[in-house]
């Protein structure tokens, strides 16, 4: 941070800022969590449809 304050930015300069390594793990865990939630919600919907179908007949 101290070194960065010494650089002058000009128009059309490109600055690259890398993610922290923890962000990659967070992205992976978020992907796994979203997949598990979708699977769980789909299974619950199927169970609800099956239960509703059985009670109607």
LINZI-V304657 format. One record per residue. N is the residue number from 1. RES is the residue in one small letter. PHI is phi as a letter, one per 40 degrees, with the letter a starting at -180 (NA if undefined). PSI is psi in degrees with one decimal (* if undefined). Layout:
BEGIN
n=[N	N]
res=[RES	RES]
phi=[PHI	PHI]
psi=[PSI	PSI]
END
This chain:
BEGIN
n=[1	2	3	4	5	6	7	8	9	10	11	12	13	14	15	16	17	18	19	20	21	22	23	24	25	26	27	28	29	30	31	32	33	34	35	36	37	38	39	40	41	42	43	44	45	46	47	48	49	50	51	52	53	54	55	56	57]
res=[x	x	x	x	x	x	x	x	x	x	x	x	x	x	x	x	x	x	x	x	x	x	x	x	x	x	x	x	x	x	x	x	x	x	x	x	x	x	x	x	x	x	x	x	x	x	x	x	x	x	x	x	x	x	x	x	x]
phi=[NA	c	c	c	c	c	c	c	c	b	d	g	c	b	b	b	b	c	c	c	c	c	c	c	c	c	c	c	c	c	c	c	c	c	c	c	c	c	c	c	c	c	c	c	c	c	c	c	c	c	c	c	c	c	c	c	c]
psi=[-39.6	-38.0	-36.8	-28.2	-14.7	-9.4	137.9	130.9	137.8	168.5	137.5	9.9	148.1	131.6	130.0	129.0	117.2	151.9	154.1	154.6	-28.6	-28.3	-37.7	-41.0	-39.1	-42.6	-42.1	-46.4	-36.4	-41.7	-45.7	-43.3	-44.5	-38.6	-43.6	-40.1	-42.2	-43.6	-43.7	-44.3	-38.1	-43.9	-40.6	-39.1	-40.7	-42.9	-41.6	-39.7	-43.8	-40.6	-42.6	-36.9	-40.5	-37.2	-24.3	-29.3	*]
END
